[in-house]
Amino acid sequence: MSRAVSCAFTGHRPGTLPWGEDESAPACVALKARLDQAVERAYDEGYRHFICGMARGADFFFCEAVLRLRGSHPEVRLEAAVPFPGQSDRWSEADRDRYAGLLRACDVETLIQRNYAPGCMQRRNRYMVDHASCIIAVFNGDPGHSGTLGTLNYALSQGLKVVLLEV
């Protein structure tokens, strides 16, 4: 897909989200609704290809929002940008099962590298930015170093449109 119609995502894992693992928390439910709206707006603006890094937490929420969108707009394509094959190996069984189901639902799986190595998550994030013209970000506002902040900064430096969803 063309970069012009591609939208990527960055966001936090459960440990840095205010509600942690509790997806039934009102703030998490509200964020998921905001993500649905952001994805729908991106579609309305012409984005048809969505790229997800497939991490736990906000990435899962984004992936699920795109799949809901695809339910009413079958031309939507979802790409999983997988940093390395064992990404989910150390996760809980429930998270591994959720990941596997989401991965199966994706239209394209892009494997960034064959084995884990330091920096592979950053390479995955750069891949997503380099292949999109818009990025949707779930950000907790913490100025400390995080993959989300680094990806946001890189997206800004590359001139991407940024849709920021603060938590």
PyRosetta script that sets phi, psi and omega in degrees:
from pyrosetta import init, pose_from_sequence

init()
pose = pose_from_sequence("MSRAVSCAFTGHRPGTLPWGEDESAPACVALKARLDQAVERAYDEGYRHFICGMARGADFFFCEAVLRLRGSHPEVRLEAAVPFPGQSDRWSEADRDRYAGLLRACDVETLIQRNYAPGCMQRRNRYMVDHASCIIAVFNGDPGHSGTLGTLNYALSQGLKVVLLEV")
pose.set_psi(1, 151.6)
pose.set_omega(1, 178.7)
pose.set_phi(2, -69.4)
pose.set_psi(2, 143.6)
pose.set_omega(2, 177.2)
pose.set_phi(3, -58.6)
pose.set_psi(3, -32.9)
pose.set_omega(3, -176.6)
pose.set_phi(4, -63.2)
pose.set_psi(4, -25.8)
pose.set_omega(4, -179.5)
pose.set_phi(5, -111.4)
pose.set_psi(5, 18.4)
pose.set_omega(5, -177.7)
pose.set_phi(6, -110.1)
pose.set_psi(6, 136.5)
pose.set_omega(6, -179.5)
pose.set_phi(7, -126.0)
pose.set_psi(7, 126.3)
pose.set_omega(7, 179.6)
pose.set_phi(8, -103.0)
pose.set_psi(8, 177.3)
pose.set_omega(8, -178.3)
pose.set_phi(9, -140.4)
pose.set_psi(9, 145.8)
pose.set_omega(9, 168.9)
pose.set_phi(10, -140.7)
pose.set_psi(10, 148.1)
pose.set_omega(10, -179.5)
pose.set_phi(11, -176.4)
pose.set_psi(11, 174.7)
pose.set_omega(11, -172.7)
pose.set_phi(12, -86.6)
pose.set_psi(12, 156.9)
pose.set_omega(12, 172.7)
pose.set_phi(13, -84.9)
pose.set_psi(13, 166.6)
pose.set_omega(13, -175.0)
pose.set_phi(14, -53.2)
pose.set_psi(14, -36.2)
pose.set_omega(14, -176.4)
pose.set_phi(15, -62.8)
pose.set_psi(15, -20.3)
pose.set_omega(15, 180.0)
pose.set_phi(16, -115.6)
pose.set_psi(16, 10.1)
pose.set_omega(16, 172.1)
pose.set_phi(17, -93.2)
pose.set_psi(17, 143.2)
pose.set_omega(17, -175.0)
pose.set_phi(18, -55.8)
pose.set_psi(18, -30.1)
pose.set_omega(18, -177.1)
pose.set_phi(19, -98.0)
pose.set_psi(19, 0.5)
pose.set_omega(19, 178.8)
pose.set_phi(20, 62.0)
pose.set_psi(20, -125.8)
pose.set_omega(20, -177.2)
pose.set_phi(21, -88.2)
pose.set_psi(21, -7.2)
pose.set_omega(21, -173.4)
pose.set_phi(22, -81.6)
pose.set_psi(22, 88.1)
pose.set_omega(22, -178.8)
pose.set_phi(23, -72.7)
pose.set_psi(23, -8.9)
pose.set_omega(23, 175.9)
pose.set_phi(24, -87.3)
pose.set_psi(24, -5.8)
pose.set_omega(24, 178.5)
pose.set_phi(25, -60.5)
pose.set_psi(25, 139.3)
pose.set_omega(25, -178.7)
pose.set_phi(26, -53.2)
pose.set_psi(26, -39.0)
pose.set_omega(26, -179.8)
pose.set_phi(27, -65.8)
pose.set_psi(27, -35.5)
pose.set_omega(27, 178.0)
pose.set_phi(28, -70.6)
pose.set_psi(28, -43.8)
pose.set_omega(28, 177.8)
pose.set_phi(29, -59.2)
pose.set_psi(29, -42.4)
pose.set_omega(29, 179.0)
pose.set_phi(30, -64.8)
pose.set_psi(30, -41.1)
pose.set_omega(30, 178.1)
pose.set_phi(31, -61.8)
pose.set_psi(31, -43.7)
pose.set_omega(31, 179.5)
pose.set_phi(32, -59.8)
pose.set_psi(32, -38.7)
pose.set_omega(32, 177.4)
pose.set_phi(33, -65.8)
pose.set_psi(33, -40.4)
pose.set_omega(33, 177.6)
pose.set_phi(34, -65.4)
pose.set_psi(34, -36.9)
pose.set_omega(34, 176.5)
pose.set_phi(35, -64.9)
pose.set_psi(35, -43.2)
pose.set_omega(35, 176.6)
pose.set_phi(36, -55.6)
pose.set_psi(36, -45.3)
pose.set_omega(36, -179.6)
pose.set_phi(37, -65.0)
pose.set_psi(37, -42.1)
pose.set_omega(37, -179.4)
pose.set_phi(38, -64.7)
pose.set_psi(38, -40.5)
pose.set_omega(38, 178.9)
pose.set_phi(39, -67.2)
pose.set_psi(39, -41.6)
pose.set_omega(39, 177.6)
pose.set_phi(40, -62.8)
pose.set_psi(40, -41.9)
pose.set_omega(40, 177.4)
pose.set_phi(41, -62.9)
pose.set_psi(41, -42.0)
pose.set_omega(41, 177.9)
pose.set_phi(42, -59.7)
pose.set_psi(42, -42.4)
pose.set_omega(42, 177.1)
pose.set_phi(43, -60.5)
pose.set_psi(43, -46.5)
pose.set_omega(43, 179.8)
pose.set_phi(44, -60.3)
pose.set_psi(44, -27.9)
pose.set_omega(44, 179.0)
pose.set_phi(45, -85.6)
pose.set_psi(45, 0.3)
pose.set_omega(45, 175.1)
pose.set_phi(46, 107.8)
pose.set_psi(46, -0.5)
pose.set_omega(46, 179.2)
pose.set_phi(47, -76.4)
pose.set_psi(47, 132.0)
pose.set_omega(47, -178.6)
pose.set_phi(48, -125.0)
pose.set_psi(48, -14.6)
pose.set_omega(48, -177.1)
pose.set_phi(49, -119.4)
pose.set_psi(49, 124.1)
pose.set_omega(49, -176.8)
pose.set_phi(50, -119.9)
pose.set_psi(50, 134.8)
pose.set_omega(50, -175.6)
pose.set_phi(51, -117.7)
pose.set_psi(51, 127.1)
pose.set_omega(51, -177.4)
pose.set_phi(52, -124.1)
pose.set_psi(52, 137.3)
pose.set_omega(52, 179.7)
pose.set_phi(53, -81.4)
pose.set_psi(53, -5.3)
pose.set_omega(53, 169.6)
pose.set_phi(54, 65.6)
pose.set_psi(54, 26.8)
pose.set_omega(54, 175.0)
pose.set_phi(55, -84.0)
pose.set_psi(55, 164.0)
pose.set_omega(55, 175.4)
pose.set_phi(56, -64.7)
pose.set_psi(56, 159.4)
pose.set_omega(56, 175.9)
pose.set_phi(57, 86.9)
pose.set_psi(57, -130.0)
pose.set_omega(57, -172.6)
pose.set_phi(58, -60.6)
pose.set_psi(58, -31.5)
pose.set_omega(58, 177.1)
pose.set_phi(59, -61.0)
pose.set_psi(59, -44.3)
pose.set_omega(59, 177.8)
pose.set_phi(60, -59.2)
pose.set_psi(60, -43.3)
pose.set_omega(60, -179.0)
pose.set_phi(61, -61.3)
pose.set_psi(61, -42.8)
pose.set_omega(61, 179.0)
pose.set_phi(62, -63.0)
pose.set_psi(62, -47.8)
pose.set_omega(62, -178.9)
pose.set_phi(63, -57.6)
pose.set_psi(63, -44.7)
pose.set_omega(63, 179.8)
pose.set_phi(64, -66.3)
pose.set_psi(64, -36.1)
pose.set_omega(64, 177.1)
pose.set_phi(65, -63.8)
pose.set_psi(65, -42.3)
pose.set_omega(65, 179.2)
pose.set_phi(66, -65.7)
pose.set_psi(66, -39.4)
pose.set_omega(66, 178.1)
pose.set_phi(67, -64.0)
pose.set_psi(67, -37.6)
pose.set_omega(67, 175.4)
pose.set_phi(68, -63.7)
pose.set_psi(68, -42.6)
pose.set_omega(68, 178.1)
pose.set_phi(69, -60.8)
pose.set_psi(69, -43.7)
pose.set_omega(69, -179.0)
pose.set_phi(70, -62.3)
pose.set_psi(70, -26.1)
pose.set_omega(70, 177.2)
pose.set_phi(71, -59.4)
pose.set_psi(71, -33.0)
pose.set_omega(71, 178.9)
pose.set_phi(72, -105.9)
pose.set_psi(72, -8.8)
pose.set_omega(72, 179.3)
pose.set_phi(73, -136.3)
pose.set_psi(73, 83.2)
pose.set_omega(73, -172.8)
pose.set_phi(74, -62.7)
pose.set_psi(74, -13.4)
pose.set_omega(74, 178.6)
pose.set_phi(75, -77.1)
pose.set_psi(75, -10.8)
pose.set_omega(75, 178.5)
pose.set_phi(76, -66.5)
pose.set_psi(76, 137.1)
pose.set_omega(76, 178.0)
pose.set_phi(77, -118.3)
pose.set_psi(77, 140.6)
pose.set_omega(77, -179.0)
pose.set_phi(78, -121.2)
pose.set_psi(78, 124.6)
pose.set_omega(78, 179.7)
pose.set_phi(79, -111.8)
pose.set_psi(79, 130.5)
pose.set_omega(79, 173.1)
pose.set_phi(80, -94.3)
pose.set_psi(80, 119.9)
pose.set_omega(80, 175.0)
pose.set_phi(81, -98.3)
pose.set_psi(81, 100.0)
pose.set_omega(81, -173.4)
pose.set_phi(82, -97.2)
pose.set_psi(82, 120.2)
pose.set_omega(82, -175.4)
pose.set_phi(83, -65.1)
pose.set_psi(83, -36.1)
pose.set_omega(83, 178.4)
pose.set_phi(84, -163.5)
pose.set_psi(84, 157.2)
pose.set_omega(84, -173.0)
pose.set_phi(85, -58.8)
pose.set_psi(85, -31.9)
pose.set_omega(85, -175.9)
pose.set_phi(86, -92.7)
pose.set_psi(86, 22.6)
pose.set_omega(86, -175.2)
pose.set_phi(87, -49.5)
pose.set_psi(87, -40.4)
pose.set_omega(87, -174.2)
pose.set_phi(88, -97.1)
pose.set_psi(88, 2.3)
pose.set_omega(88, -172.5)
pose.set_phi(89, -56.3)
pose.set_psi(89, -33.9)
pose.set_omega(89, -176.0)
pose.set_phi(90, -98.4)
pose.set_psi(90, 6.9)
pose.set_omega(90, -179.9)
pose.set_phi(91, -82.8)
pose.set_psi(91, 167.3)
pose.set_omega(91, 176.1)
pose.set_phi(92, -64.5)
pose.set_psi(92, 160.9)
pose.set_omega(92, 179.2)
pose.set_phi(93, -59.5)
pose.set_psi(93, -40.8)
pose.set_omega(93, 179.6)
pose.set_phi(94, -62.4)
pose.set_psi(94, -42.5)
pose.set_omega(94, 178.7)
pose.set_phi(95, -68.6)
pose.set_psi(95, -37.1)
pose.set_omega(95, 176.9)
pose.set_phi(96, -64.2)
pose.set_psi(96, -40.9)
pose.set_omega(96, 179.2)
pose.set_phi(97, -65.7)
pose.set_psi(97, -42.1)
pose.set_omega(97, 178.8)
pose.set_phi(98, -62.6)
pose.set_psi(98, -45.9)
pose.set_omega(98, 178.8)
pose.set_phi(99, -58.6)
pose.set_psi(99, -48.2)
pose.set_omega(99, -178.5)
pose.set_phi(100, -60.5)
pose.set_psi(100, -41.8)
pose.set_omega(100, 178.2)
pose.set_phi(101, -64.4)
pose.set_psi(101, -42.3)
pose.set_omega(101, 178.4)
pose.set_phi(102, -65.3)
pose.set_psi(102, -42.4)
pose.set_omega(102, 179.7)
pose.set_phi(103, -61.0)
pose.set_psi(103, -42.1)
pose.set_omega(103, 177.8)
pose.set_phi(104, -62.4)
pose.set_psi(104, -32.2)
pose.set_omega(104, -177.7)
pose.set_phi(105, -78.7)
pose.set_psi(105, -15.5)
pose.set_omega(105, -179.5)
pose.set_phi(106, -71.6)
pose.set_psi(106, 150.8)
pose.set_omega(106, 178.7)
pose.set_phi(107, -81.8)
pose.set_psi(107, -30.6)
pose.set_omega(107, -176.7)
pose.set_phi(108, -139.3)
pose.set_psi(108, 138.8)
pose.set_omega(108, 172.1)
pose.set_phi(109, -119.2)
pose.set_psi(109, 119.5)
pose.set_omega(109, 177.7)
pose.set_phi(110, -107.5)
pose.set_psi(110, 117.8)
pose.set_omega(110, 178.0)
pose.set_phi(111, -91.2)
pose.set_psi(111, 119.4)
pose.set_omega(111, -175.4)
pose.set_phi(112, -74.1)
pose.set_psi(112, -42.5)
pose.set_omega(112, 174.6)
pose.set_phi(113, -152.5)
pose.set_psi(113, 160.6)
pose.set_omega(113, -172.6)
pose.set_phi(114, -77.8)
pose.set_psi(114, -24.5)
pose.set_omega(114, -177.6)
pose.set_phi(115, -137.7)
pose.set_psi(115, 156.6)
pose.set_omega(115, 175.4)
pose.set_phi(116, -66.2)
pose.set_psi(116, 139.5)
pose.set_omega(116, 172.0)
pose.set_phi(117, -154.5)
pose.set_psi(117, 149.2)
pose.set_omega(117, 176.7)
pose.set_phi(118, -51.7)
pose.set_psi(118, 136.6)
pose.set_omega(118, 179.5)
pose.set_phi(119, 92.4)
pose.set_psi(119, -4.4)
pose.set_omega(119, -176.5)
pose.set_phi(120, -67.0)
pose.set_psi(120, -32.4)
pose.set_omega(120, 178.0)
pose.set_phi(121, -67.2)
pose.set_psi(121, -40.1)
pose.set_omega(121, 178.0)
pose.set_phi(122, -66.2)
pose.set_psi(122, -37.8)
pose.set_omega(122, 176.6)
pose.set_phi(123, -63.6)
pose.set_psi(123, -39.4)
pose.set_omega(123, 175.8)
pose.set_phi(124, -61.0)
pose.set_psi(124, -45.8)
pose.set_omega(124, -179.1)
pose.set_phi(125, -62.5)
pose.set_psi(125, -42.1)
pose.set_omega(125, 178.1)
pose.set_phi(126, -64.9)
pose.set_psi(126, -40.1)
pose.set_omega(126, 176.8)
pose.set_phi(127, -56.2)
pose.set_psi(127, -47.6)
pose.set_omega(127, -177.6)
pose.set_phi(128, -62.0)
pose.set_psi(128, -46.9)
pose.set_omega(128, 179.4)
pose.set_phi(129, -62.8)
pose.set_psi(129, -42.7)
pose.set_omega(129, -177.5)
pose.set_phi(130, -67.3)
pose.set_psi(130, -14.9)
pose.set_omega(130, -178.2)
pose.set_phi(131, -113.8)
pose.set_psi(131, 16.0)
pose.set_omega(131, -178.4)
pose.set_phi(132, -135.8)
pose.set_psi(132, 163.3)
pose.set_omega(132, 173.4)
pose.set_phi(133, -116.5)
pose.set_psi(133, -2.2)
pose.set_omega(133, 178.0)
pose.set_phi(134, -142.4)
pose.set_psi(134, 146.7)
pose.set_omega(134, 174.4)
pose.set_phi(135, -134.7)
pose.set_psi(135, 133.5)
pose.set_omega(135, 172.7)
pose.set_phi(136, -100.0)
pose.set_psi(136, 131.6)
pose.set_omega(136, -175.5)
pose.set_phi(137, -129.7)
pose.set_psi(137, 132.5)
pose.set_omega(137, 168.5)
pose.set_phi(138, -100.8)
pose.set_psi(138, 116.1)
pose.set_omega(138, -172.5)
pose.set_phi(139, -132.9)
pose.set_psi(139, 134.8)
pose.set_omega(139, -177.8)
pose.set_phi(140, -89.7)
pose.set_psi(140, 1.2)
pose.set_omega(140, 176.5)
pose.set_phi(141, 82.1)
pose.set_psi(141, -0.9)
pose.set_omega(141, -179.2)
pose.set_phi(142, -72.7)
pose.set_psi(142, 119.2)
pose.set_omega(142, -178.7)
pose.set_phi(143, -75.1)
pose.set_psi(143, -5.8)
pose.set_omega(143, 176.7)
pose.set_phi(144, -63.7)
pose.set_psi(144, 159.9)
pose.set_omega(144, -176.8)
pose.set_phi(145, -65.2)
pose.set_psi(145, 130.0)
pose.set_omega(145, 172.7)
pose.set_phi(146, -149.1)
pose.set_psi(146, 161.4)
pose.set_omega(146, 177.0)
pose.set_phi(147, -61.9)
pose.set_psi(147, -36.1)
pose.set_omega(147, 179.4)
pose.set_phi(148, -64.4)
pose.set_psi(148, -48.1)
pose.set_omega(148, 179.8)
pose.set_phi(149, -63.3)
pose.set_psi(149, -43.0)
pose.set_omega(149, 178.3)
pose.set_phi(150, -61.1)
pose.set_psi(150, -41.1)
pose.set_omega(150, 179.2)
pose.set_phi(151, -67.4)
pose.set_psi(151, -41.3)
pose.set_omega(151, 176.6)
pose.set_phi(152, -59.9)
pose.set_psi(152, -47.4)
pose.set_omega(152, 179.7)
pose.set_phi(153, -61.5)
pose.set_psi(153, -41.6)
pose.set_omega(153, 178.6)
pose.set_phi(154, -65.5)
pose.set_psi(154, -42.4)
pose.set_omega(154, 178.7)
pose.set_phi(155, -60.4)
pose.set_psi(155, -43.0)
pose.set_omega(155, 178.1)
pose.set_phi(156, -63.3)
pose.set_psi(156, -41.6)
pose.set_omega(156, -179.4)
pose.set_phi(157, -66.3)
pose.set_psi(157, -23.8)
pose.set_omega(157, 180.0)
pose.set_phi(158, -94.9)
pose.set_psi(158, 1.9)
pose.set_omega(158, 175.5)
pose.set_phi(159, 80.5)
pose.set_psi(159, 18.2)
pose.set_omega(159, 179.0)
pose.set_phi(160, -71.3)
pose.set_psi(160, 149.5)
pose.set_omega(160, 168.6)
pose.set_phi(161, -69.6)
pose.set_psi(161, 133.3)
pose.set_omega(161, -179.2)
pose.set_phi(162, -117.2)
pose.set_psi(162, 127.8)
pose.set_omega(162, 173.2)
pose.set_phi(163, -109.7)
pose.set_psi(163, 109.8)
pose.set_omega(163, -173.9)
pose.set_phi(164, -100.5)
pose.set_psi(164, 122.8)
pose.set_omega(164, 174.6)
pose.set_phi(165, -111.2)
pose.set_psi(165, 105.2)
pose.set_omega(165, -177.3)
pose.set_phi(166, -83.8)
pose.set_psi(166, 144.2)
pose.set_omega(166, 175.8)
pose.set_phi(167, -123.2)
pose.dump_pdb("model.pdb")
